[in-house]
Amino acid sequence: MAATLPKTLPLQVWRKPDKSIPQTQEQRRLIKSLVKDFVAEQNLVPPMPMAELREHAEVFLEQHGIPDEYLDFVAVLMNNESWEDTLATIPYERRLLLMPKCLRKEEVCPAPFDEFGLLCKQCGACSLQDLQEEAERLGYAVLIAEGSALVMAIIETGKIDAIVGVSCLSVLEKAFPFMEAAAIPGIAIPLLQGDCIDTNVDLDWVWDVVHLTSEDKTRRLNLDELRNDVRAWFSPDSLDQLMGPAEGQAEELAREWLLRDGKRWRPFLAACVWRAMQDDPEAEIPDGFKKLAVAVECFHKASLIHDDIEDDDDTRYGQATLHAEWGVPIALNAGDLLIGEGYRLIAESGADPARMPELIRIAAEGQRNLCHGQGAELAWMRDPKVLSPGEVVDIFDKKTSPAFEVALRLGAAYTGCDGDVHEVLADYSRNLGIAYQIKDDFDDLNSNEDPNDIDALRPTMPLALAYKHAKKGAPRDLIAALWNRDTGALADRPAVDTLLAELEIPKHVEALLETYKEHAVISLKTLNNPNLKGLLRRVVGKIFNDIEIKEWCSEFEKRNATSREAVAPIPV
């Protein structure tokens, strides 16, 4: 019987597609997962000619009720999946990363061309630099060019045993016969939009494939399954088992708050580190470590209780906040109790006694840094003023990043990671936390849900960027009034939204979000453990599951011809 699509994904997205590929990362990942199962069930063995791949793709589409428009996309995924294990065994120095020159920002790109393609000047204006630097650091040969003739010439040298190709579908299709005939393992990542100017690619996908190695025992780990396991630790029965029965009303209230909704990212991050450090990726997570992960969530939920009191928020998770329901004294006590519970659970985690001081120090430092960040915001609320984007980032760094750092570093300390790993995790956490808070601000621009930092007149990146980009006069005065916590400035909230739209603030916030996501990825460069590196790289994509795919590239020559009419010729 054919597998059915999960009910959590609206089926209508498959019925009337207006483009040739799924439009969200969630949909694309779903198809990847289904293709993975199909390739395993059918025991598809590469190399397979395009005609055979398309036959299998047609069967797959029919089985799952997916429109024929996705045929080529599925065929690409089937080829990738069939070669993945082989590519993982090939040394990096025997691989080629082939990227298209259209990923550059043509209007500012200073790079010249030679017969092999673009000679990147490392100006930092596009994603090519970071991808090239990381691939070459690993040992890849890298070319920024496109064309099937060049691929054929490279194959004929005999110096390359595998190719990772980034391009539009038409170029991938033209290069495919040469690779298939030579039985060269190849994985293809299609571009996300159909114009050779300012094109884009799913960087998460490229990064994952570039780092693919058989040494990474977690690369096939199902992160969704791990996250569901972590969520299951926060059921009443599980918490009673890990923490013992609640004693008295104060502990019952604290436990009830711990059970309330939440994404559980922080205990999930701790579990990721533990999983990555195991020789057996299927090893059962011990109850002692679960206690450590629950401690992480205790610290986080305590900070939310206190934060809601300090910000005077009435709702969280669509429900009344603890202090709104029970009063400030009881809420304060519940938050304090959860902090105590966190330290108790660390002490009972069964960690190596020699590592216990480090575990306590990490948790205590995180608590102090969080309070410093919250203190900076509270000081601003007493004496509000316009903050620059950098000053807002500094608050985000102190308020949000510590919880991620505590989760990751407690997991690392529990498993005995050395100091170099902790340095990487600290840098990774900083960028991850800032990106997470910027994403929250970005969501505020597109949602009316409470609490909303703009309506609450709290430091927020959209307002920092709006003041920076607004012209002097009424527009800047309006933003300044919001920064000065003038509630009258919110009297005409549609005018505020209109100004933010005119200043293209959503676009600027999203660009800053991508920058910090990219910094989080780059921070992993020096991490030598492939398991941990691969897993943390995948976590970025899991947390920020928001890449929008616009459309497939049109036919290559036609696309270039159209582009040449619109822009100056590219020097070759």
Buried (B, 14 or more C-beta within 10 A) or exposed (E): EEEEBEEEBEEEBBEEBEEBBBBBBBBBBBBBBBBBEBBEEEEBEBBBEBEBBBEBBBBBBEBBEBEEBBBBBBBBBBBBBBBBBBBBEBEBEEBBBBBBBBBBEBEEBEBEBEEEBBEBEEBEBBBBBBBBBBBEEBEBBBBBBBBBEBBBEBBEEEEBBBBBBBBBBBBBBBBBEBBBEBEBBBBBBBBBBBBBBEBBBBBBBBBBBBBBBEEBBBBEBEBEEBBEBBBEBBEEEBBEEBBEEBEEEBBEBBBEBBBEEBEBBBBBBBBBBBBBBBEEBEEEBEBBBBBBBBBBBBBBBBBBBBBBBBBEBBEBEEEBBBBBEBEEEBBBBBBBBBBEBBBBBBBBBEBEEEBBEBBBEBBEBBBEBBBEBBEBBEEBBEEBEBBEBEBBBBBBBBBBBBBBBBBBBBBBBBBEBEEEBBEBBBBBBBBBBBBBBBBBBBEBBEEEEEBBBBBBBBBBBBBBBBBBBBEEEEBBEBBBBBBEBBEEBBEEEEBBEEBBEEBBBBEBBBEBBBBBBBBBBBBBEEBEBBBBBBBBBBBBBBBBEBBEBBBBBBBBEEBBEEBEEEEEEBEE
